[in-house]
Amino acid sequence: QYIFSSGFICISKIIWLLCYLYLQEKLRKALAEPVESLFAAADQTTWASIRNVYKRETEAILPEFLKTLCGFEMEYAPAEEMVSKLRDYARSVVESKAKDEASKVMIHMKERLTKFSVLHINRFLKLCV
């Protein structure tokens, strides 16, 4: 019976991990597209809007996550830690999108600066001739 019990616990942990990964992916999908859209149409309210999307999507998935945790009869402390990890994951999705957008902006600025520099160098050379 001990072998069966430990096997059951192992299967239970695997199922719980799969549920957790599923919810992470669901949260990533719920955050990624709206955050990208907000960056694409950036204005003065972009970060406030991103915070609202982050909060809305994170809070929307928590009931499903807590229901999953209850099914595994976890103690309060590990469950609270898992909720915190899920929120951290959501934050990392937003941070990743922000870094991607920042690198796009830097590339665009570099291209514009290069064009600007070439244009002014050509004008200077024409004046010297």
Phi and psi in degrees as GROMACS dihedral restraints (atoms count N, CA, C in turn):
[ dihedral_restraints ]
;  ai    aj    ak    al  type     phi  dphi    fc
    3     4     5     6     1   -61.8    20    10
    4     5     6     7     1   -41.7    20    10
    6     7     8     9     1   -62.9    20    10
    7     8     9    10     1   -43.6    20    10
    9    10    11    12     1   -62.5    20    10
   10    11    12    13     1   -41.6    20    10
   12    13    14    15     1   -63.2    20    10
   13    14    15    16     1   -45.8    20    10
   15    16    17    18     1   -68.6    20    10
   16    17    18    19     1   -34.6    20    10
   18    19    20    21     1   -64.8    20    10
   19    20    21    22     1   -39.6    20    10
   21    22    23    24     1   -64.5    20    10
   22    23    24    25     1   -42.2    20    10
   24    25    26    27     1   -63.8    20    10
   25    26    27    28     1   -40.9    20    10
   27    28    29    30     1   -64.0    20    10
   28    29    30    31     1   -46.0    20    10
   30    31    32    33     1   -63.5    20    10
   31    32    33    34     1   -39.8    20    10
   33    34    35    36     1   -61.4    20    10
   34    35    36    37     1   -42.1    20    10
   36    37    38    39     1   -66.5    20    10
   37    38    39    40     1   -38.8    20    10
   39    40    41    42     1   -64.6    20    10
   40    41    42    43     1   -44.7    20    10
   42    43    44    45     1   -62.3    20    10
   43    44    45    46     1   -42.6    20    10
   45    46    47    48     1   -62.5    20    10
   46    47    48    49     1   -42.8    20    10
   48    49    50    51     1   -62.7    20    10
   49    50    51    52     1   -41.6    20    10
   51    52    53    54     1   -62.6    20    10
   52    53    54    55     1   -40.4    20    10
   54    55    56    57     1   -62.5    20    10
   55    56    57    58     1   -43.5    20    10
   57    58    59    60     1   -62.2    20    10
   58    59    60    61     1   -45.0    20    10
   60    61    62    63     1   -64.8    20    10
   61    62    63    64     1   -38.5    20    10
   63    64    65    66     1   -61.5    20    10
   64    65    66    67     1   -45.2    20    10
   66    67    68    69     1   -67.9    20    10
   67    68    69    70     1   -34.6    20    10
   69    70    71    72     1   -61.4    20    10
   70    71    72    73     1   -46.4    20    10
   72    73    74    75     1   -65.0    20    10
   73    74    75    76     1   -39.9    20    10
   75    76    77    78     1   -62.2    20    10
   76    77    78    79     1   -41.7    20    10
   78    79    80    81     1   -67.4    20    10
   79    80    81    82     1   -40.5    20    10
   81    82    83    84     1   -60.0    20    10
   82    83    84    85     1   -45.9    20    10
   84    85    86    87     1   -64.3    20    10
   85    86    87    88     1   -38.6    20    10
   87    88    89    90     1   -68.5    20    10
   88    89    90    91     1   -27.0    20    10
   90    91    92    93     1   -94.9    20    10
   91    92    93    94     1   -39.3    20    10
   93    94    95    96     1   -58.3    20    10
   94    95    96    97     1   -54.1    20    10
   96    97    98    99     1   -65.8    20    10
   97    98    99   100     1   -47.7    20    10
   99   100   101   102     1   -61.5    20    10
  100   101   102   103     1   -37.9    20    10
  102   103   104   105     1   -67.0    20    10
  103   104   105   106     1   -42.8    20    10
  105   106   107   108     1   -60.0    20    10
  106   107   108   109     1   -42.8    20    10
  108   109   110   111     1   -63.1    20    10
  109   110   111   112     1   -40.8    20    10
  111   112   113   114     1   -64.8    20    10
  112   113   114   115     1   -39.3    20    10
  114   115   116   117     1   -67.2    20    10
  115   116   117   118     1   -37.2    20    10
  117   118   119   120     1   -64.0    20    10
  118   119   120   121     1   -34.6    20    10
  120   121   122   123     1  -108.4    20    10
  121   122   123   124     1    43.9    20    10
  123   124   125   126     1   -58.1    20    10
  124   125   126   127     1   138.3    20    10
  126   127   128   129     1  -151.2    20    10
  127   128   129   130     1  -163.1    20    10
  129   130   131   132     1   -69.1    20    10
  130   131   132   133     1   -19.6    20    10
  132   133   134   135     1  -102.0    20    10
  133   134   135   136     1    10.6    20    10
  135   136   137   138     1   -57.7    20    10
  136   137   138   139     1   -51.1    20    10
  138   139   140   141     1   -67.5    20    10
  139   140   141   142     1   -36.3    20    10
  141   142   143   144     1   -63.8    20    10
  142   143   144   145     1   -41.1    20    10
  144   145   146   147     1   -65.8    20    10
  145   146   147   148     1   -39.7    20    10
  147   148   149   150     1   -64.4    20    10
  148   149   150   151     1   -41.5    20    10
  150   151   152   153     1   -60.2    20    10
  151   152   153   154     1   -40.1    20    10
  153   154   155   156     1   -65.0    20    10
  154   155   156   157     1   -42.7    20    10
  156   157   158   159     1   -63.8    20    10
  157   158   159   160     1   -45.2    20    10
  159   160   161   162     1   -57.4    20    10
  160   161   162   163     1   -49.7    20    10
  162   163   164   165     1   -64.5    20    10
  163   164   165   166     1   -45.7    20    10
  165   166   167   168     1   -61.2    20    10
  166   167   168   169     1   -48.4    20    10
  168   169   170   171     1   -71.0    20    10
  169   170   171   172     1   -36.7    20    10
  171   172   173   174     1   -67.0    20    10
  172   173   174   175     1   -45.0    20    10
  174   175   176   177     1   -67.5    20    10
  175   176   177   178     1   -30.1    20    10
  177   178   179   180     1   -69.4    20    10
  178   179   180   181     1   -32.8    20    10
  180   181   182   183     1   -88.4    20    10
  181   182   183   184     1   -18.5    20    10
  183   184   185   186     1   -59.9    20    10
  184   185   186   187     1   -42.4    20    10
  186   187   188   189     1   -58.8    20    10
  187   188   189   190     1   -41.5    20    10
  189   190   191   192     1   -64.2    20    10
  190   191   192   193     1   -40.5    20    10
  192   193   194   195     1   -65.7    20    10
  193   194   195   196     1   -44.6    20    10
  195   196   197   198     1   -65.8    20    10
  196   197   198   199     1   -35.7    20    10
  198   199   200   201     1   -62.5    20    10
  199   200   201   202     1   -41.5    20    10
  201   202   203   204     1   -63.3    20    10
  202   203   204   205     1   -43.1    20    10
  204   205   206   207     1   -62.7    20    10
  205   206   207   208     1   -40.5    20    10
  207   208   209   210     1   -62.6    20    10
  208   209   210   211     1   -34.6    20    10
  210   211   212   213     1   -64.1    20    10
  211   212   213   214     1   -21.5    20    10
  213   214   215   216     1  -102.6    20    10
  214   215   216   217     1     5.4    20    10
  216   217   218   219     1    47.8    20    10
  217   218   219   220     1    52.2    20    10
  219   220   221   222     1   -80.9    20    10
  220   221   222   223     1   154.3    20    10
  222   223   224   225     1   -74.0    20    10
  223   224   225   226     1   164.6    20    10
  225   226   227   228     1   -61.9    20    10
  226   227   228   229     1   -47.3    20    10
  228   229   230   231     1   -61.4    20    10
  229   230   231   232     1   -49.8    20    10
  231   232   233   234     1   -64.5    20    10
  232   233   234   235     1   -35.0    20    10
  234   235   236   237     1   -64.9    20    10
  235   236   237   238     1   -43.4    20    10
  237   238   239   240     1   -64.0    20    10
  238   239   240   241     1   -37.0    20    10
  240   241   242   243     1   -64.7    20    10
  241   242   243   244     1   -39.7    20    10
  243   244   245   246     1   -66.8    20    10
  244   245   246   247     1   -39.6    20    10
  246   247   248   249     1   -62.4    20    10
  247   248   249   250     1   -41.9    20    10
  249   250   251   252     1   -62.9    20    10
  250   251   252   253     1   -40.8    20    10
  252   253   254   255     1   -65.5    20    10
  253   254   255   256     1   -36.7    20    10
  255   256   257   258     1   -66.5    20    10
  256   257   258   259     1   -40.5    20    10
  258   259   260   261     1   -64.6    20    10
  259   260   261   262     1   -41.0    20    10
  261   262   263   264     1   -62.1    20    10
  262   263   264   265     1   -38.9    20    10
  264   265   266   267     1   -62.6    20    10
  265   266   267   268     1   -44.7    20    10
  267   268   269   270     1   -60.2    20    10
  268   269   270   271     1   -42.0    20    10
  270   271   272   273     1   -62.7    20    10
  271   272   273   274     1   -39.5    20    10
  273   274   275   276     1   -66.6    20    10
  274   275   276   277     1   -31.8    20    10
  276   277   278   279     1   -63.8    20    10
  277   278   279   280     1   -46.0    20    10
  279   280   281   282     1   -64.5    20    10
  280   281   282   283     1   -43.3    20    10
  282   283   284   285     1   -61.5    20    10
  283   284   285   286     1   -40.8    20    10
  285   286   287   288     1   -62.3    20    10
  286   287   288   289     1   -43.2    20    10
  288   289   290   291     1   -65.3    20    10
  289   290   291   292     1   -37.6    20    10
  291   292   293   294     1   -65.2    20    10
  292   293   294   295     1   -41.6    20    10
  294   295   296   297     1   -64.8    20    10
  295   296   297   298     1   -41.7    20    10
  297   298   299   300     1   -59.4    20    10
  298   299   300   301     1   -45.4    20    10
  300   301   302   303     1   -65.7    20    10
  301   302   303   304     1   -39.5    20    10
  303   304   305   306     1   -63.2    20    10
  304   305   306   307     1   -39.4    20    10
  306   307   308   309     1   -68.1    20    10
  307   308   309   310     1   -35.7    20    10
  309   310   311   312     1   -63.0    20    10
  310   311   312   313     1   -41.4    20    10
  312   313   314   315     1   -64.2    20    10
  313   314   315   316     1   -43.1    20    10
  315   316   317   318     1   -63.0    20    10
  316   317   318   319     1   -41.4    20    10
  318   319   320   321     1   -62.8    20    10
  319   320   321   322     1   -44.6    20    10
  321   322   323   324     1   -62.3    20    10
  322   323   324   325     1   -43.0    20    10
  324   325   326   327     1   -64.0    20    10
  325   326   327   328     1   -40.7    20    10
  327   328   329   330     1   -63.0    20    10
  328   329   330   331     1   -43.3    20    10
  330   331   332   333     1   -61.9    20    10
  331   332   333   334     1   -43.5    20    10
  333   334   335   336     1   -66.1    20    10
  334   335   336   337     1   -41.1    20    10
  336   337   338   339     1   -63.9    20    10
  337   338   339   340     1   -40.5    20    10
  339   340   341   342     1   -62.5    20    10
  340   341   342   343     1   -46.7    20    10
  342   343   344   345     1   -61.6    20    10
  343   344   345   346     1   -42.1    20    10
  345   346   347   348     1   -62.3    20    10
  346   347   348   349     1   -45.6    20    10
  348   349   350   351     1   -64.2    20    10
  349   350   351   352     1   -44.2    20    10
  351   352   353   354     1   -62.3    20    10
  352   353   354   355     1   -42.9    20    10
  354   355   356   357     1   -60.1    20    10
  355   356   357   358     1   -46.9    20    10
  357   358   359   360     1   -71.3    20    10
  358   359   360   361     1   -34.1    20    10
  360   361   362   363     1   -64.8    20    10
  361   362   363   364     1   -43.3    20    10
  363   364   365   366     1   -61.8    20    10
  364   365   366   367     1   -42.4    20    10
  366   367   368   369     1   -62.5    20    10
  367   368   369   370     1   -43.5    20    10
  369   370   371   372     1   -62.0    20    10
  370   371   372   373     1   -43.3    20    10
  372   373   374   375     1   -64.9    20    10
  373   374   375   376     1   -36.7    20    10
  375   376   377   378     1   -66.6    20    10
  376   377   378   379     1   -35.9    20    10
  378   379   380   381     1   -70.1    20    10
  379   380   381   382     1   -31.4    20    10
  381   382   383   384     1   -75.9    20    10
  382   383   384   385     1   -21.9    20    10
